[in-house]
Amino acid sequence: MTESAGLPLYRWQEIAQDITEQIRTGRLPVGARLPGERLLCEEYSAALGTVRRAVRELKEQGLIGVVPAKGTYVLRKPQDNE
């Protein structure tokens, strides 16, 4: 586990932070389609439940959204304080 501000992070938090940073830097621009969950599992060497938790967190933050039968897309960039 890595640490942020002295607190340990769970793996799903690391994944969510990495994807957030990719959105912030434009590597994943608004409107971009995220890889599928299985590909994210491979990319992060993480279990499906872990990736789903990270994706759920990003959806709750309003950064990404799911279009049924189409995929998951970046909706907006994070604010500076996110």
Biopython code that builds the backbone (N, CA, C, O; Angstrom):
import numpy as np
from Bio.PDB.StructureBuilder import StructureBuilder

atoms = [
    (1, "MET", "N", (0.832, -1.188, 0.000)),
    (1, "MET", "CA", (0.000, 0.000, 0.000)),
    (1, "MET", "C", (0.875, 1.248, 0.000)),
    (1, "MET", "O", (1.886, 1.318, 0.700)),
    (2, "THR", "N", (0.473, 2.218, -0.786)),
    (2, "THR", "CA", (1.174, 3.494, -0.743)),
    (2, "THR", "C", (0.487, 4.373, 0.278)),
    (2, "THR", "O", (-0.574, 4.038, 0.806)),
    (3, "GLU", "N", (1.108, 5.495, 0.543)),
    (3, "GLU", "CA", (0.525, 6.400, 1.535)),
    (3, "GLU", "C", (0.304, 7.770, 0.921)),
    (3, "GLU", "O", (1.062, 8.214, 0.058)),
    (4, "SER", "N", (-0.730, 8.419, 1.375)),
    (4, "SER", "CA", (-1.034, 9.778, 0.963)),
    (4, "SER", "C", (-1.392, 10.549, 2.224)),
    (4, "SER", "O", (-2.308, 10.167, 2.952)),
    (5, "ALA", "N", (-0.686, 11.611, 2.475)),
    (5, "ALA", "CA", (-0.908, 12.434, 3.670)),
    (5, "ALA", "C", (-0.813, 11.582, 4.935)),
    (5, "ALA", "O", (-1.521, 11.819, 5.913)),
    (6, "GLY", "N", (0.071, 10.589, 4.899)),
    (6, "GLY", "CA", (0.297, 9.770, 6.073)),
    (6, "GLY", "C", (-0.708, 8.648, 6.280)),
    (6, "GLY", "O", (-0.580, 7.876, 7.230)),
    (7, "LEU", "N", (-1.707, 8.544, 5.406)),
    (7, "LEU", "CA", (-2.715, 7.498, 5.537)),
    (7, "LEU", "C", (-2.488, 6.426, 4.481)),
    (7, "LEU", "O", (-2.228, 6.760, 3.325)),
    (8, "PRO", "N", (-2.577, 5.149, 4.840)),
    (8, "PRO", "CA", (-2.405, 4.097, 3.833)),
    (8, "PRO", "C", (-3.575, 4.104, 2.848)),
    (8, "PRO", "O", (-4.716, 4.380, 3.220)),
    (9, "LEU", "N", (-3.272, 3.798, 1.594)),
    (9, "LEU", "CA", (-4.298, 3.735, 0.562)),
    (9, "LEU", "C", (-4.576, 2.283, 0.207)),
    (9, "LEU", "O", (-3.660, 1.464, 0.129)),
    (10, "TYR", "N", (-5.842, 1.977, -0.004)),
    (10, "TYR", "CA", (-6.206, 0.674, -0.520)),
    (10, "TYR", "C", (-5.926, 0.658, -2.009)),
    (10, "TYR", "O", (-5.835, 1.712, -2.638)),
    (11, "ARG", "N", (-5.788, -0.536, -2.578)),
    (11, "ARG", "CA", (-5.448, -0.675, -3.999)),
    (11, "ARG", "C", (-6.471, 0.044, -4.881)),
    (11, "ARG", "O", (-6.091, 0.678, -5.865)),
    (12, "TRP", "N", (-7.760, -0.042, -4.546)),
    (12, "TRP", "CA", (-8.756, 0.625, -5.383)),
    (12, "TRP", "C", (-8.548, 2.133, -5.368)),
    (12, "TRP", "O", (-8.810, 2.807, -6.364)),
    (13, "GLN", "N", (-8.083, 2.663, -4.252)),
    (13, "GLN", "CA", (-7.822, 4.101, -4.170)),
    (13, "GLN", "C", (-6.631, 4.480, -5.050)),
    (13, "GLN", "O", (-6.641, 5.529, -5.695)),
    (14, "GLU", "N", (-5.616, 3.636, -5.075)),
    (14, "GLU", "CA", (-4.457, 3.885, -5.943)),
    (14, "GLU", "C", (-4.886, 3.921, -7.403)),
    (14, "GLU", "O", (-4.465, 4.792, -8.165)),
    (15, "ILE", "N", (-5.733, 2.959, -7.788)),
    (15, "ILE", "CA", (-6.209, 2.896, -9.172)),
    (15, "ILE", "C", (-7.051, 4.124, -9.498)),
    (15, "ILE", "O", (-6.871, 4.741, -10.548)),
    (16, "ALA", "N", (-7.969, 4.480, -8.605)),
    (16, "ALA", "CA", (-8.809, 5.659, -8.825)),
    (16, "ALA", "C", (-7.950, 6.922, -8.940)),
    (16, "ALA", "O", (-8.209, 7.775, -9.788)),
    (17, "GLN", "N", (-6.938, 7.039, -8.092)),
    (17, "GLN", "CA", (-6.057, 8.208, -8.154)),
    (17, "GLN", "C", (-5.271, 8.244, -9.456)),
    (17, "GLN", "O", (-5.085, 9.313, -10.037)),
    (18, "ASP", "N", (-4.809, 7.088, -9.920)),
    (18, "ASP", "CA", (-4.058, 7.041, -11.166)),
    (18, "ASP", "C", (-4.939, 7.455, -12.340)),
    (18, "ASP", "O", (-4.512, 8.238, -13.189)),
    (19, "ILE", "N", (-6.150, 6.940, -12.393)),
    (19, "ILE", "CA", (-7.058, 7.313, -13.484)),
    (19, "ILE", "C", (-7.417, 8.795, -13.385)),
    (19, "ILE", "O", (-7.489, 9.480, -14.406)),
    (20, "THR", "N", (-7.640, 9.294, -12.181)),
    (20, "THR", "CA", (-7.917, 10.726, -11.988)),
    (20, "THR", "C", (-6.757, 11.566, -12.512)),
    (20, "THR", "O", (-6.974, 12.582, -13.172)),
    (21, "GLU", "N", (-5.547, 11.151, -12.225)),
    (21, "GLU", "CA", (-4.370, 11.888, -12.703)),
    (21, "GLU", "C", (-4.272, 11.843, -14.224)),
    (21, "GLU", "O", (-3.883, 12.829, -14.849)),
    (22, "GLN", "N", (-4.620, 10.714, -14.818)),
    (22, "GLN", "CA", (-4.620, 10.621, -16.283)),
    (22, "GLN", "C", (-5.649, 11.575, -16.887)),
    (22, "GLN", "O", (-5.413, 12.168, -17.940)),
    (23, "ILE", "N", (-6.788, 11.718, -16.216)),
    (23, "ILE", "CA", (-7.806, 12.667, -16.682)),
    (23, "ILE", "C", (-7.302, 14.095, -16.502)),
    (23, "ILE", "O", (-7.436, 14.921, -17.405)),
    (24, "ARG", "N", (-6.723, 14.385, -15.341)),
    (24, "ARG", "CA", (-6.217, 15.729, -15.039)),
    (24, "ARG", "C", (-5.166, 16.183, -16.059)),
    (24, "ARG", "O", (-5.170, 17.335, -16.492)),
    (25, "THR", "N", (-4.266, 15.265, -16.437)),
    (25, "THR", "CA", (-3.174, 15.623, -17.341)),
    (25, "THR", "C", (-3.554, 15.573, -18.811)),
    (25, "THR", "O", (-2.765, 15.964, -19.670)),
    (26, "GLY", "N", (-4.773, 15.090, -19.110)),
    (26, "GLY", "CA", (-5.207, 15.026, -20.497)),
    (26, "GLY", "C", (-4.855, 13.736, -21.205)),
    (26, "GLY", "O", (-5.175, 13.564, -22.381)),
    (27, "ARG", "N", (-4.203, 12.832, -20.505)),
    (27, "ARG", "CA", (-3.913, 11.531, -21.116)),
    (27, "ARG", "C", (-5.226, 10.803, -21.419)),
    (27, "ARG", "O", (-5.326, 10.064, -22.399)),
    (28, "LEU", "N", (-6.220, 11.021, -20.571)),
    (28, "LEU", "CA", (-7.594, 10.576, -20.815)),
    (28, "LEU", "C", (-8.451, 11.843, -20.889)),
    (28, "LEU", "O", (-8.946, 12.311, -19.864)),
    (29, "PRO", "N", (-8.627, 12.396, -22.077)),
    (29, "PRO", "CA", (-9.382, 13.647, -22.191)),
    (29, "PRO", "C", (-10.884, 13.436, -22.014)),
    (29, "PRO", "O", (-11.383, 12.314, -22.110)),
    (30, "VAL", "N", (-11.587, 14.522, -21.757)),
    (30, "VAL", "CA", (-13.047, 14.470, -21.652)),
    (30, "VAL", "C", (-13.588, 13.864, -22.943)),
    (30, "VAL", "O", (-13.201, 14.259, -24.043)),
    (31, "GLY", "N", (-14.480, 12.907, -22.788)),
    (31, "GLY", "CA", (-15.059, 12.211, -23.937)),
    (31, "GLY", "C", (-14.349, 10.914, -24.288)),
    (31, "GLY", "O", (-14.863, 10.117, -25.073)),
    (32, "ALA", "N", (-13.168, 10.695, -23.710)),
    (32, "ALA", "CA", (-12.414, 9.478, -23.999)),
    (32, "ALA", "C", (-13.088, 8.272, -23.362)),
    (32, "ALA", "O", (-13.683, 8.369, -22.289)),
    (33, "ARG", "N", (-12.988, 7.155, -24.029)),
    (33, "ARG", "CA", (-13.526, 5.902, -23.501)),
    (33, "ARG", "C", (-12.442, 5.206, -22.693)),
    (33, "ARG", "O", (-11.309, 5.055, -23.151)),
    (34, "LEU", "N", (-12.800, 4.787, -21.490)),
    (34, "LEU", "CA", (-11.873, 4.033, -20.653)),
    (34, "LEU", "C", (-11.803, 2.594, -21.142)),
    (34, "LEU", "O", (-12.761, 2.084, -21.722)),
    (35, "PRO", "N", (-10.665, 1.938, -20.908)),
    (35, "PRO", "CA", (-10.600, 0.515, -21.233)),
    (35, "PRO", "C", (-11.643, -0.241, -20.409)),
    (35, "PRO", "O", (-12.071, 0.235, -19.357)),
    (36, "GLY", "N", (-12.045, -1.400, -20.880)),
    (36, "GLY", "CA", (-12.990, -2.224, -20.146)),
    (36, "GLY", "C", (-12.405, -2.696, -18.827)),
    (36, "GLY", "O", (-11.193, -2.652, -18.617)),
    (37, "GLU", "N", (-13.284, -3.148, -17.941)),
    (37, "GLU", "CA", (-12.851, -3.576, -16.608)),
    (37, "GLU", "C", (-11.802, -4.674, -16.666)),
    (37, "GLU", "O", (-10.841, -4.650, -15.898)),
    (38, "ARG", "N", (-11.970, -5.621, -17.553)),
    (38, "ARG", "CA", (-11.002, -6.732, -17.650)),
    (38, "ARG", "C", (-9.628, -6.221, -18.070)),
    (38, "ARG", "O", (-8.607, -6.687, -17.564)),
    (39, "LEU", "N", (-9.603, -5.269, -18.992)),
    (39, "LEU", "CA", (-8.313, -4.693, -19.406)),
    (39, "LEU", "C", (-7.682, -3.896, -18.269)),
    (39, "LEU", "O", (-6.466, -3.932, -18.080)),
    (40, "LEU", "N", (-8.511, -3.175, -17.512)),
    (40, "LEU", "CA", (-7.990, -2.443, -16.356)),
    (40, "LEU", "C", (-7.422, -3.417, -15.316)),
    (40, "LEU", "O", (-6.408, -3.129, -14.680)),
    (41, "CYS", "N", (-8.072, -4.554, -15.151)),
    (41, "CYS", "CA", (-7.551, -5.582, -14.229)),
    (41, "CYS", "C", (-6.146, -5.994, -14.647)),
    (41, "CYS", "O", (-5.247, -6.097, -13.812)),
    (42, "GLU", "N", (-5.963, -6.226, -15.927)),
    (42, "GLU", "CA", (-4.642, -6.612, -16.438)),
    (42, "GLU", "C", (-3.635, -5.476, -16.268)),
    (42, "GLU", "O", (-2.510, -5.692, -15.816)),
    (43, "GLU", "N", (-4.054, -4.266, -16.637)),
    (43, "GLU", "CA", (-3.158, -3.108, -16.573)),
    (43, "GLU", "C", (-2.660, -2.859, -15.157)),
    (43, "GLU", "O", (-1.489, -2.536, -14.958)),
    (44, "TYR", "N", (-3.541, -3.006, -14.173)),
    (44, "TYR", "CA", (-3.191, -2.714, -12.786)),
    (44, "TYR", "C", (-2.873, -3.965, -11.971)),
    (44, "TYR", "O", (-2.591, -3.876, -10.776)),
    (45, "SER", "N", (-2.920, -5.120, -12.612)),
    (45, "SER", "CA", (-2.701, -6.390, -11.898)),
    (45, "SER", "C", (-3.581, -6.444, -10.651)),
    (45, "SER", "O", (-3.109, -6.692, -9.542)),
    (46, "ALA", "N", (-4.862, -6.207, -10.867)),
    (46, "ALA", "CA", (-5.810, -6.128, -9.761)),
    (46, "ALA", "C", (-7.006, -7.030, -10.031)),
    (46, "ALA", "O", (-7.299, -7.374, -11.176)),
    (47, "ALA", "N", (-7.680, -7.401, -8.971)),
    (47, "ALA", "CA", (-8.886, -8.214, -9.078)),
    (47, "ALA", "C", (-10.036, -7.380, -9.644)),
    (47, "ALA", "O", (-10.041, -6.154, -9.540)),
    (48, "LEU", "N", (-10.993, -8.058, -10.233)),
    (48, "LEU", "CA", (-12.140, -7.385, -10.831)),
    (48, "LEU", "C", (-12.895, -6.538, -9.801)),
    (48, "LEU", "O", (-13.295, -5.414, -10.103)),
    (49, "GLY", "N", (-13.090, -7.062, -8.601)),
    (49, "GLY", "CA", (-13.784, -6.300, -7.561)),
    (49, "GLY", "C", (-13.055, -5.024, -7.193)),
    (49, "GLY", "O", (-13.683, -4.008, -6.895)),
    (50, "THR", "N", (-11.727, -5.070, -7.213)),
    (50, "THR", "CA", (-10.919, -3.894, -6.900)),
    (50, "THR", "C", (-11.100, -2.820, -7.965)),
    (50, "THR", "O", (-11.284, -1.644, -7.649)),
    (51, "VAL", "N", (-11.047, -3.232, -9.223)),
    (51, "VAL", "CA", (-11.231, -2.291, -10.331)),
    (51, "VAL", "C", (-12.648, -1.719, -10.303)),
    (51, "VAL", "O", (-12.841, -0.522, -10.513)),
    (52, "ARG", "N", (-13.630, -2.570, -10.045)),
    (52, "ARG", "CA", (-15.013, -2.082, -9.990)),
    (52, "ARG", "C", (-15.197, -1.056, -8.879)),
    (52, "ARG", "O", (-15.943, -0.091, -9.048)),
    (53, "ARG", "N", (-14.530, -1.250, -7.753)),
    (53, "ARG", "CA", (-14.619, -0.283, -6.644)),
    (53, "ARG", "C", (-14.017, 1.058, -7.055)),
    (53, "ARG", "O", (-14.566, 2.112, -6.734)),
    (54, "ALA", "N", (-12.894, 1.018, -7.762)),
    (54, "ALA", "CA", (-12.252, 2.249, -8.234)),
    (54, "ALA", "C", (-13.154, 2.971, -9.238)),
    (54, "ALA", "O", (-13.312, 4.190, -9.171)),
    (55, "VAL", "N", (-13.733, 2.223, -10.153)),
    (55, "VAL", "CA", (-14.627, 2.812, -11.159)),
    (55, "VAL", "C", (-15.862, 3.405, -10.480)),
    (55, "VAL", "O", (-16.310, 4.492, -10.845)),
    (56, "ARG", "N", (-16.408, 2.699, -9.500)),
    (56, "ARG", "CA", (-17.580, 3.208, -8.770)),
    (56, "ARG", "C", (-17.247, 4.534, -8.085)),
    (56, "ARG", "O", (-18.056, 5.463, -8.100)),
    (57, "GLU", "N", (-16.069, 4.621, -7.492)),
    (57, "GLU", "CA", (-15.649, 5.861, -6.834)),
    (57, "GLU", "C", (-15.572, 7.014, -7.835)),
    (57, "GLU", "O", (-16.032, 8.119, -7.545)),
    (58, "LEU", "N", (-14.997, 6.763, -9.002)),
    (58, "LEU", "CA", (-14.883, 7.803, -10.023)),
    (58, "LEU", "C", (-16.257, 8.216, -10.559)),
    (58, "LEU", "O", (-16.477, 9.383, -10.881)),
    (59, "LYS", "N", (-17.172, 7.257, -10.651)),
    (59, "LYS", "CA", (-18.549, 7.595, -11.057)),
    (59, "LYS", "C", (-19.216, 8.453, -9.996)),
    (59, "LYS", "O", (-19.894, 9.427, -10.324)),
    (60, "GLU", "N", (-19.032, 8.103, -8.724)),
    (60, "GLU", "CA", (-19.620, 8.887, -7.635)),
    (60, "GLU", "C", (-19.083, 10.313, -7.615)),
    (60, "GLU", "O", (-19.793, 11.242, -7.230)),
    (61, "GLN", "N", (-17.833, 10.485, -8.030)),
    (61, "GLN", "CA", (-17.231, 11.816, -8.096)),
    (61, "GLN", "C", (-17.689, 12.579, -9.339)),
    (61, "GLN", "O", (-17.433, 13.778, -9.458)),
    (62, "GLY", "N", (-18.358, 11.900, -10.255)),
    (62, "GLY", "CA", (-18.828, 12.535, -11.477)),
    (62, "GLY", "C", (-17.767, 12.700, -12.540)),
    (62, "GLY", "O", (-17.968, 13.435, -13.506)),
    (63, "LEU", "N", (-16.624, 12.020, -12.378)),
    (63, "LEU", "CA", (-15.554, 12.134, -13.363)),
    (63, "LEU", "C", (-15.797, 11.260, -14.585)),
    (63, "LEU", "O", (-15.400, 11.610, -15.696)),
    (64, "ILE", "N", (-16.448, 10.128, -14.377)),
    (64, "ILE", "CA", (-16.726, 9.216, -15.474)),
    (64, "ILE", "C", (-18.197, 8.822, -15.426)),
    (64, "ILE", "O", (-18.862, 8.954, -14.398)),
    (65, "GLY", "N", (-18.682, 8.340, -16.551)),
    (65, "GLY", "CA", (-20.051, 7.873, -16.633)),
    (65, "GLY", "C", (-20.137, 6.670, -17.548)),
    (65, "GLY", "O", (-19.299, 6.494, -18.433)),
    (66, "VAL", "N", (-21.138, 5.848, -17.340)),
    (66, "VAL", "CA", (-21.323, 4.636, -18.125)),
    (66, "VAL", "C", (-22.487, 4.822, -19.086)),
    (66, "VAL", "O", (-23.572, 5.255, -18.698)),
    (67, "VAL", "N", (-22.242, 4.489, -20.338)),
    (67, "VAL", "CA", (-23.292, 4.448, -21.341)),
    (67, "VAL", "C", (-23.558, 2.966, -21.576)),
    (67, "VAL", "O", (-22.704, 2.266, -22.120)),
    (68, "PRO", "N", (-24.744, 2.473, -21.169)),
    (68, "PRO", "CA", (-25.022, 1.043, -21.301)),
    (68, "PRO", "C", (-24.756, 0.526, -22.717)),
    (68, "PRO", "O", (-25.137, 1.149, -23.708)),
    (69, "ALA", "N", (-24.100, -0.615, -22.779)),
    (69, "ALA", "CA", (-23.744, -1.305, -24.024)),
    (69, "ALA", "C", (-22.759, -0.513, -24.890)),
    (69, "ALA", "O", (-22.491, -0.904, -26.026)),
    (70, "LYS", "N", (-22.224, 0.579, -24.375)),
    (70, "LYS", "CA", (-21.262, 1.387, -25.134)),
    (70, "LYS", "C", (-19.908, 1.452, -24.434)),
    (70, "LYS", "O", (-18.871, 1.267, -25.071)),
    (71, "GLY", "N", (-19.911, 1.713, -23.132)),
    (71, "GLY", "CA", (-18.656, 1.807, -22.400)),
    (71, "GLY", "C", (-18.680, 2.875, -21.327)),
    (71, "GLY", "O", (-19.718, 3.461, -21.021)),
    (72, "THR", "N", (-17.513, 3.108, -20.770)),
    (72, "THR", "CA", (-17.332, 4.087, -19.705)),
    (72, "THR", "C", (-16.512, 5.242, -20.267)),
    (72, "THR", "O", (-15.470, 5.029, -20.887)),
    (73, "TYR", "N", (-16.985, 6.457, -20.047)),
    (73, "TYR", "CA", (-16.378, 7.642, -20.652)),
    (73, "TYR", "C", (-16.032, 8.700, -19.610)),
    (73, "TYR", "O", (-16.669, 8.796, -18.561)),
    (74, "VAL", "N", (-15.013, 9.488, -19.923)),
    (74, "VAL", "CA", (-14.627, 10.616, -19.081)),
    (74, "VAL", "C", (-15.649, 11.723, -19.298)),
    (74, "VAL", "O", (-15.908, 12.131, -20.430)),
    (75, "LEU", "N", (-16.229, 12.209, -18.193)),
    (75, "LEU", "CA", (-17.239, 13.266, -18.269)),
    (75, "LEU", "C", (-16.669, 14.659, -18.035)),
    (75, "LEU", "O", (-17.102, 15.633, -18.651)),
    (76, "ARG", "N", (-15.692, 14.740, -17.136)),
    (76, "ARG", "CA", (-15.126, 16.055, -16.804)),
    (76, "ARG", "C", (-13.762, 15.881, -16.150)),
    (76, "ARG", "O", (-13.411, 14.805, -15.665)),
    (77, "LYS", "N", (-13.006, 16.973, -16.154)),
    (77, "LYS", "CA", (-11.726, 16.983, -15.447)),
    (77, "LYS", "C", (-11.972, 17.246, -13.967)),
    (77, "LYS", "O", (-12.927, 17.936, -13.610)),
    (78, "PRO", "N", (-11.126, 16.703, -13.111)),
    (78, "PRO", "CA", (-11.268, 16.982, -11.676)),
    (78, "PRO", "C", (-10.910, 18.428, -11.382)),
    (78, "PRO", "O", (-10.100, 19.036, -12.081)),
    (79, "GLN", "N", (-11.522, 18.969, -10.340)),
    (79, "GLN", "CA", (-11.169, 20.306, -9.864)),
    (79, "GLN", "C", (-9.797, 20.218, -9.204)),
    (79, "GLN", "O", (-9.340, 19.126, -8.865)),
    (80, "ASP", "N", (-9.143, 21.350, -9.023)),
    (80, "ASP", "CA", (-7.813, 21.367, -8.415)),
    (80, "ASP", "C", (-7.807, 20.780, -7.002)),
    (80, "ASP", "O", (-6.796, 20.225, -6.574)),
    (81, "ASN", "N", (-8.912, 20.894, -6.277)),
    (81, "ASN", "CA", (-8.948, 20.406, -4.908)),
    (81, "ASN", "C", (-9.395, 18.949, -4.822)),
    (81, "ASN", "O", (-9.529, 18.424, -3.717)),
    (82, "GLU", "N", (-9.627, 18.287, -5.937)),
    (82, "GLU", "CA", (-10.035, 16.878, -5.924)),
    (82, "GLU", "C", (-8.819, 15.984, -6.022)),
    (82, "GLU", "O", (-8.951, 14.760, -6.027)),
]
sb = StructureBuilder()
sb.init_structure("model")
sb.init_model(0)
sb.init_chain("A")
sb.init_seg("    ")
for serial, (resi, resn, name, xyz) in enumerate(atoms, 1):
    if name == "N":
        sb.init_residue(resn, " ", resi, " ")
    sb.init_atom(name, np.array(xyz, "f"), 0.0, 1.0, " ", f" {name:<3s}", serial, name[0])
structure = sb.get_structure()
